[in-house]
Amino acid sequence: MEKFSFISEVDSVRIDKYLSDQLEDYSRSAIQKLIEDGHVFINEKSCKSKNKIVINDVIEVTIPKAKEVEILAEDLDLDIVYEDSDLVLINKANGVVVHPAPGHYSGTLVNGLLFHCKDQLSGINGVIRPGIVHRIDKDTTGLLVVAKNDKAHQNLSEQLKDRSLKRVYYALVHGVINHRTGVIDAPIGRDPKDRKRMTVTSKNSKEALTSFEVIESFKNYTLVKCKLKTGRTHQIRAHFKYIGHPLVGDETYGPRKVYGQTGQMLHAKEIGFIHPSTNEEMRFETELPIFFEKALNNFRNQN
């Protein structure tokens, strides 16, 4: 069970709207359910979603402990790039959800890992996300490192936190970027108009830094190599939307899909880290998936 307490600094704002801005891991509908179930209080009194708060109101929220969900092992086709007793490196395919969530309790990467690794996955993130150190979106492809034990998980998480775990993405974006390199330094937070989207905003946001280099230019598109300095949700997608170059195929942040491909043209191409046991510097790289290369070739033929 988790408890949160806030003192309002805003006036005449609905309680469900206020809490959805404060608790970024919870959607507005989830907040409304908490209110409906009696887990939210304003000045020690129960409330309704439509109630508005004023400055200096004391808001208290209790998040009940989630019910344990049994996650089943499934024999899925995993593209394993590297594996040892501490970790496994996966080249994730397009359309694969990383870990179970409401609506996706089977067919996820975790279901496949449970079958492949048996009981050899770290337990730090619980039964829903065993071994998952970091994640990539359902329709993003590429490299993902998974920890087999808690020691490896803690070590890799620290590398992620201090930014020594290096990740390089290739993205195909709309429009022609006329400069060879650039850095997008813009804070990212939940979009107040759509809780499923992230946006560049100064409110309830976190630092976000993406550096990029132009790899190849086409008539109406640009292939860029991106390095993450931070790891915010949808960071590359939201940042390139912000500078006017949304990712090709990204229906959430840009125009509709191209060539019938579902999902954005974004590939986690390279990853580098220090091995948690041997202290060896490790670096891995994958080829772009076939559908990505096909799109590039189509654009080359249009030049």
Summary of the structure (lengths in Angstrom):
residues: 303
radius of gyration: 21.1
end to end distance: 57.7
largest distance: 65.9
contacts: 945
relative contact order: 0.13
helix: 19%
strand: 33%
